[in-house]
């Protein structure tokens, strides 16, 4: 397929994303206090489950992951390093504690309480503790997990992504958390990057930035956790424990985010340029969240077994409760 044909194949899906994003902005503009990103996800869920994604649009809709990653990279321009450094050690300590403690907690719940065995507990622990489905896939590749285990682990994480996307912004308002407190709480507690960013921006722009930065800090630990799992499962594949597979799944946009943050804080960009970058980032997020909603299938989530849901539910309740106490006391 030539370059022109490839671009043409993306146009129907891109048009669908743009239409959803435009509608989201129109609705949010007509309702005081409503965030476009929340509407964007809702539009995607409704269309995806009532109508479905038309076959000609599937390729273009699939670009929502690229829009999300690019938006996150550009979001680095909005990070004020001085503010992050001021709370940095505390936030990073929360992230490390949440990831390390969360992995051990999920493994214990899955193996001891629900009697799950094989790779499934590790896949659930990675998905809930690090970066959602990306962590499930990365650790699954390292462990050569079976397709069934990967499917159910990913579906469980997606189920909770959908639930927390709605629950966390509501809880943030009810708990009267500050923007920084809510952003860090969501970034430490929720699973996948897209829903974390959406929930953060549903609260406020500042909360969205803190949520994304905190979540990216969690994402950066994926390599270390996957290597640890690889070593723990070495007996399963002594000749190739799978460490070389990590780079393929590592969230490389994290490096771009850090680079943009460094450039923005070096003083070479004007305030107007940073504002323009922020506007582009917000537009990309809106497109991405329409696509995120389109990817959520309520019918498929009903097929998830009770045990994986129980593991992740207990993990979420424990980690989010402890994180909430921590952000109230420390931030």
N, C-alpha and C positions, 0 to 999 in steps of 0.2 A: 504493500500500500504506500503510495507516494505521500509527500508531505501535505499536498492540497487535499487529497482524499481523507487523510487522517484528521485534518482540521475540520473538514465537512462532517465527519462522523461525530464530532464533539458538539456541533452547533445545536442540535435539538435539546440535548441535556443542559447545555449552558443557558439556552433560552429558558428552560424550565426553572433553573436555579435563579436566574435574573428576575423572572416573573414572581417567584416566591419571595425573593428579597425585596422587590419593589412593593409588593402587597404588604409585607411585614412592616415596612417603614410607613406606609400609608395608615395602616391600622394603629401602629404605635403612636403616630403623630396625632391621631384623632382621640386617643385615650390617654389622659394625663397620668404620668407615672409608669406607663407600660413600656417595657424595653423591646426594641425591634428584634433582638436576638432570641428572646423568649417566643415571640410570635413566629419567627422564622422556623424554629424547631417544631412548634405546634402545627404550622402549615405543612411542613414536610411529613409529620406523623399522620395527619388527616389524609393528605393526598396519597401517601404511600400505602395506607391500610384500606382506604375506601376505593381507590382507583388503581393503585399500583404504579410503578414506573414503566412507562411505555418502552418497549424494546429498543426503538431507535434512540431513546434518550439515555439509555443505561451508561454508555461510554462517557458522555458528557457529565452526567451526574456523578460518576466515579471520580471526577476531578475535585470533588469537594474536599478530599483529604489533602490535596496539594494546596488548595486555597487556605485550609486551616493551618497547615504548616508554614506557609508563606506569611499569613497573618501573624502568627506567633513570632516568626523571625523579625518582622517589622515592628512588632510590639516592643522589641528591645529598645527602640528609640524612646519609648515613654518611661523607661526605667530610670529613676533618679538614684544613682549609685550611692550617694550620701545617705539617703533614707534607708536603702537596703542594708548598707553596712551598719547603720545604727541598730537595726533589729536583726541583722544577718546571723550572728552567732546563735541567737535564740531560735530563729526560724530554722536554721540548718540543724540545730540540735533536735527540734521537734520532728523534722523530716527524717533524720537518721533513726530516731527512736520509733517513729511510726512505721518505717519500712522494716527495720530489724525485728521490732516487737510484733508487727503485724504478720510477718512471714511465720514466725514461731507460733503465734497464736492460731493462725489459720491451719497450720500443719497439725497442731495439737487437737484442735476442734475436729478436724476432718478424720484424723486417724484414731483418736481415742474416744470421741463422743459419737461420731457417726459411722465409725468402722469402715471408712473408705480406704482403699489401698491403691497400689500402683502409682501412676504419675498424676492422677486426678487431684489429690491434695496439694501437690506442688504447683500445679497449674492454677488452681483456685487461689493459693497463697500469693503467687506472683501477680496474678491479675488484680487482686484486691489490694495488694500492698504497694505496687509500683505504678504501673501505667496501663491498667486495663487489658484490653484484648491484645495490644502490642506485646505486653509482657507474657501473656498466655502463649502467643505464637513464638516468641523468642525462646522462652524456656522450653516450650514443647519441641522446638527443633533441636535444642541442645540435648534433650532427654530422649529424642526419637519417640515421642508420645504417639499413641494410637489416634486415628482420626476421630473415633467416638469420644475419647477423653477430651480432645481439643474442642470438638463441637459443643459438648455440654458445658465445658468450662467457659468458653467464649459466650455462649448463650446466657449463662448465669450472670456473667459480668455485664452484658448488654441489658439484661433485665433490670439490674440495679442502677445502671447508668440512666435508664429512663425514669426510674422512681426517684432517684436522688436529684435529678435535674429539676424536678418539680418541688420536691420536699425541702431541699436546702435553702433556696431563696425564701420560701415561706417561713422556715424555721429562723432564718437570719433576721427577718422583720419581727417575729414574735419574741426572739431573745434579745432584741435591741442591741445587736453587736455593731461596733464601729466598722467602717469599711475595711480597715486593715485586719481587724479581728476576724471578720467574716471571710475575707479572702484567704487568709492563712488557714482558717478552719476548713474551708472547702478544699483548699489545695492539699491539705494533709489527709483528709478523710475520704473524699470521693475517689473514683477509680480512673476513668479515662480522661484524657486531656481536653477533648471537645466539650463534654458536659461540665467539666470543672470551669473552663473559661466561660461557658454560657451561664452557669449559675452565678459566677462572680460578677459578670457584667449585668446580670439581671438585678443585682443589688445596687451596683454603682460602677462607674468607670474605674475608680481607685481600687475597689474590691476586685474587679476583674483583673487588674494588673497584678495585685498581690496574689490572687488565686493562681494565675498563670505562672508567675515567677516561682511560687512555692511548688506547684505541680512539676515544673521543669526540673527543679532541684531533685524531686523524687524520681523523675524519669532518668536523670543522670546516674542513678544507682543501679539501673537495669543491668549494665555490664557486670558489675561486681556480684550482684545476686545470682545472675545466670552462671557466672564462673563458679561460684560456690556450689550451686546445684550440680554443675557439671562434674565437679570434683567428688561430690557426695554420691553421684550415680556412676562413678568411673567403672565400677565392676560390671556394669551393663554393657559397656563398650570401651574396653581397655585400650584398644588401638587408636581410637579417635573419640575422646571425651566430648567433642563438639564445640570447643572454645572458638575454633576458627569460624563457626557459623554466626557468631555474635554480631560481627560488623554489618552483616546484611540487614539485621533487624534493629540495630541500634538507632535511636531517634536522632539522626544526623542534623535535623533542623535546630537542635539544641545548640550546636556549634555556631550556626548562623545567628541565632538569637543573641548569644554572647558577643559575637563580633559586632553586631549592630548596636548593642548596648555600650560597648567600649567606644565605638565611633561617636555615638550620640553624646556621650559624657566627656569626650575629649575636647569639646568646644568648637569643632570644625563645622558643625551644622547650626544654622540659625534657628531661632524659635519658630519662624514661619515654616521652615523645612521640616522640623520635627512635627509640627501640627499637621502638615500635609501627609507625612508618613503615617501619622496616627489615623487620619481620615481614610487612607487606603487600607490600613489594617482593619478598621471597623467594617469597611465594605466587604473585604474578603471574609471576615468572620460571619457576616450575614449570609453570604453565599454558602459558606461551609456549613452553617447550622441548618439551612434548608436541606442540604444534602444529608446531613446527619439525621434529621427527622425522617427523610425518605428511606433511610437504611434501617429504621426501627420497625420490626414486624411483630405486632402483638400476638398473632397466631403462633409464630414460631416460639415465642417466649413461654407460651403455655405448655410446651413440651418438656421444659426443663424439669428434672427430677427434684424431689423434695429435699434430698440430702445435700446436694450442692447449694441449693437456696438457703438451707438452714445454716450451713457453714459460713456463707458470705454474709447472711443477715446478722449472725452473732458477731462476726468480725467487725462489720460496719458499726453496730451499736456500741461495742466496747471501744473501738478506736476513736469514733467520733465523740463519744462521751468524754473520754480522757483528753482528747484534743481540745474540746470545748472548755474544760476546766483549765487546761494549760494556757490557752489564748486569753482567757479572762484574767488569769493571774499574772501572766508575763508580758502581754502586749497592751 
